Amino acid sequence: MMDGTRKRNPAFIPALVFLLLMVLIIIFADKICIHDPTEIDLSMKFAPNSFEYPFGADDFGRCIFCRCIYAVRNSVLIAFTIEFASVFIGMFVGMLAAYFGGILDQLFAGICNALMAFPSTILIMLIAAFLGASTRNIILAMLLVNWIWYARISRSITLTTKERKYVQAARLSGARPLTIIRRHIAPSIITQLVGQFTLSLGNVVLGLAGFSFLGIGIQRPTPELGIMISDGCNLIRTNFGVLLWPGVILFLIVLDFNILGEYVSHRLRNKNTRRGVDAGTV
């Protein structure tokens, strides 16, 4: 099954290589770039492609290549922070609400219904606009919306898992609720959330770029793909490279996470099927 999955996924290896490349960029961005991505040098305005400026320079003489490198680091790290915090909060709240039930579960269901009554993008924009445009506020706004999806998945799995015989046996043997959750319920949820986490990373990177493009996300002069695309739109006729390179990189990042997420989800579904686990819980 593993070999068959790999054969049906020829894009997995290139996607994995690109992921490793992003990791290297994140770690060694300071070593890779020879220019400060925010330093203005009008004498190099619209400098052509060269060894010193591989992607050329923008209208402020800033190295587009260095700005892209730092933008990748900023976007991926912020996206990972948002998703990791969303998984942690959503998983914790969803498990507790479903396991203990009662008023706690009813309160959770009410919060879910209230938040999901609005399109997530509109809700994030409203929260970000209310809090003010900044990197911290867009992270908080996206976190306040994204955690709910993981919480609903965790709740669904917990409601099913807590009725299984081995969980009931552990309960009858006197095991504490938190022990049961940690040993028997949490591992099943983590297995299901890994693929969703990887898939959602691409959506968060894309959303982050979109909000920055609109001016309610990361603010200038911080290098960010959405900001660079926004600046490039005004220069599309004079210097297309300012728009081209961040757009291509954003496309590749989102595509990479989608390919990896689909691959991981498929592998986990096959693994659960072989173990006789109901993979259709969520």
N, C-alpha and C positions, 0 to 999 in steps of 0.2 A: 504493500500500500504506500509506503514511503517513497519507493522508487517511482511508482506510478504517479504520485502527486508531483514529484519533481519534474517528470517528463511532461505533465500537463501544465507546468508552470515554468516555461523557458525564461520568463522575465525575472524569476526570483533571484538568480545569481547576479545579474546586473543591478537589480534593486538593492541587494545586500552590499555590493561593492560601493554603490552610491551612498548608502547609509554609513559605511565605514569612512568614506571620504568626508561626509558631513561631520562625523565625530572628530576626525583629524583637523578639520577647519575650526571646529569649536575649541579644540585644545590648543592649536598652534596658530590661531589667527594673528596674534601679535608678531610671530616669527615670519609668517607668510607675507604680510604686508610691509612694504617699505615706506608707505605714506600714511599720514594721519587721515582717516576717512572724513574728518570734519574740518580739516585745515583748508582755508581758502587761499588760492593762488591764481589771481586773475591773469597773470602772465601766461598761464597754461590753459586758458579758457579754450574749450573744444579741441584740446590736443588730440592728434590722431593716434591710432593704435601703434604701440611701440613696446620694446622690452620693458621700459620703465612704466608705461601705461598700457597694459595688455588690452583693456577694453576702451581706451581713450579717457578723456576727461570731460566733465560736465561744464555747465555755464559758469560755475564758480572755480573752475580749475581743479576740482577734487577728482581723485583717481576713482573711476567707476569700478574697477576691479576690487580695490580695497574696500570700497563702500559695500559691494556685493558680499564680500567675505564676512564683514562685520554684520551685515544685515542677516545673513544666514545664521550666524551665531546667535544674534538677538532673537530672531523669530523662532528658531528651534528650541532654544532654552526657555523662552517664555511659554511656548506652546506646551513643552514638557511639564513645566511648573503648573500650568493651569490644569492639564489633564491628570497629573499625578495627585494634585490636591482634590480634584473632582472625584477621582476614583476612591481615594481614602475616605472622604466625607460621605459620599454617596453609599459606599459599601457599608460603612459603620452604621449610618442612620437606617438604611434599608434593612439590614440584618436585625437590628434591635427592634425596629417597629414591627416586622413580621413575626419575630420569635415570641415577643411578649404580648403582641396584639393589644386588644382593648382600646383605651383612649389614645394611647401613643400611636397605634396604627391608624386610627381614625383621623388624628391630627395630621399625621404624615400624608394620608390620602388627600386630605383637604388642601394641604400646601401644594402637593403635586398637581391637583386639578386647577388650582389658582394660577400656578406658574405656567402650566401647559395650555392655558386658555389663550395665551398670546403666542404668536410666532417667535421663536427664540431670537432671531436676528433683531426684530423690532424691540423685544424686551431688553436685549443687551444695549441697543442704541439708546433706549430711554434711560436705563440705569447709568450709562456712561455720560449722557448729556446732563443728568441730574447731579452726578458726582463731580463732573468737570473733566476736561480732556487731559489725560496724563497716562503714563505707562502703568502706574500703580492702579489707577481707577479702571482702566480697561481690563486689567487682569482680574480685579475684583468683580467687575460686571460679568465677564465671561464665566468666572467661577460660580457666581450666584445662579447662573442659568444651567451650566453644564452638569453640575453634580446631580441634578434631579434624574437624568437619564440612567446613570449608574445606580442610583438609589432604587429606581423602579425595577431594574434588572435584578439587583440584589434581593429585593423584597420578594419578587416572583420565585426565585430559586429557593429562598429560605422557606417560603410557605410550602413548597413541595418537599424539600429535603427534611424538614423537621418532622414530617409524617412517616418517614422511612423507618423500618424496623430497627436498624442499628442505632438510630438517634433515640428512638423510644426506649430501647434497651439501656442506653447510656443514661437517660433521664431516670429510669426506674432504679438503676444501680446507685443513684444518689449523686451523680456528677453535677457540678455547678453549671448554671446556664452559660456563663462566659466560657467555661471549659468546653462545653458542647459546641458552642459557636466557633471557638478557635480550632478545635480538632476535627469537627465533622461537617460544619456548614461553610466556613470561610474558604477551605481549599476548593470546594466545588464552585464557589462564586468566582474566585480568582481565576480558575481555569477558563470560565466563560468570559471574563472581562478582559483577558489579555488581548484577544483579537480585536474586540471593540475599542480598546485603548489605542492600539496601533492604527486602526482605521480612522479614529477620531483625531489623531494628531494632524493628519493632512487637512482636515476640515478646520481645525483651530488655527493652523498656520494661514490658511486661505482667509478665514474670517478676520484674523488679526491684521492681515494685509489690507483687507477691505475697509475695516474701521479706520486704519491709519490713512488710507487713501481719502476717506471722507473727512479726516481731520479730527476724529474723536478718539483716536487710539494713541499710539506712540507719537511723540512730537519731535519736530525738527530741533536741533540738527542731528539727532540720533539716527544712524543709518538703519533703515528698515525698508523691506521690499515694496510695501504699499506706498510709502512716501516717495521712493525713487520712481515708481511707476507714475505717481501723480505729477512729479516734476517733469518726467519724460513726456507726458501728454502735451505739455506746453512747448516742447522742443521737437515734436515729431517731424517737423519739416526741416529743421536746421541740424539736428543731431539725433538721428533715430536710435543710436546706440544707448542713449540714456534711458530710453524706454525698453529697448529690446532685451538687454541682458538681465535686468531684474525680473522681467516678465518670463523669460525662458527659465530662469532659476526657480522662480515660484512654481511654475508648471511642473518642473522636474521633482521638486520636493513633495508636492501634493501627490503626484503620480507614484512616487517611490513609496510613500506611506500607505497609499491605497493598495499597491501590489503586495507589500509585506503584510498588511492587515488581512487581505483576502487569503493569502497563503497560510498565515498562522491560524485564522479562523477555520479554514478547511482542514488543516492538520488536527486541530483540537476536536472538531466534529468527528473525524474518523477515529481518533483515539477514544473518545467517549462512546462511540458506537461499538467498538471492539470490546470495551469494558461493560457494555450492557447498560450504559447510563443514558437516560433520556435527554438527548441533546436539544430537543424541541421545547424545553421548559420556558425559554425566554422568547 
